[in-house]
């Protein structure tokens, strides 16, 4: 029974690793989303000209 609980603990640990990877993914996409919103805001108000960063992106 103790061995079974230990194996369950390993499963929970693996789930924790998955949650950690999910956290990395959410952080990465959050940065991309903020970056995209900033670019959209800048382009909307003409901060970025067409011959500047907008063309390269």
N, C-alpha and C positions, 0 to 999 in steps of 0.2 A: 504494500500500500504506500509505503514511503517512496518506493521507486516510482510509482505512478504519479504521485504528487510532484516528484522531481521532474518527470517528463512533462507534466503540465506546465511547470515553471519554465522549462525550455521553450515551450510553445508560446507562453506569454512574452518571453524575452524576444522571440522572433517577431511577434506582433508589435512589440515596442520598436524594433528596428524598422518595420514597415511604416509605423507612424512617424518615425524620425525622417524617413525618406519622403513621406508625404509632406511633412513640414518643410523640407528643403524645396520640394516642388512648388508648394504654395508660396514660399518666399520668393522664388525665382519668378513665377508668373505675376506676383504682386508688383515686383520691380518693373517687369515688362509693361504691365498695365499702367503704372504711374508714368513711366517713360513715354508710352504712347499717348496718354492723356496730355502730358506736357507738350509733346510735339503738336498735337491737334490744337491745343490752346494757342501755342505760338503761331502756328500757321493761320489760324482763324483771325488773329489780330495783326497779322502781317509782320510779326517779329522776325520770322524766317522768310527770306526772300526766295524766289524761285531759282535763282542762280546760286544759291548758297547751300545750306545743309539739306534742304528739301530735295534737291536733285540727286544728291549722293545717296540719300536714304531711299 
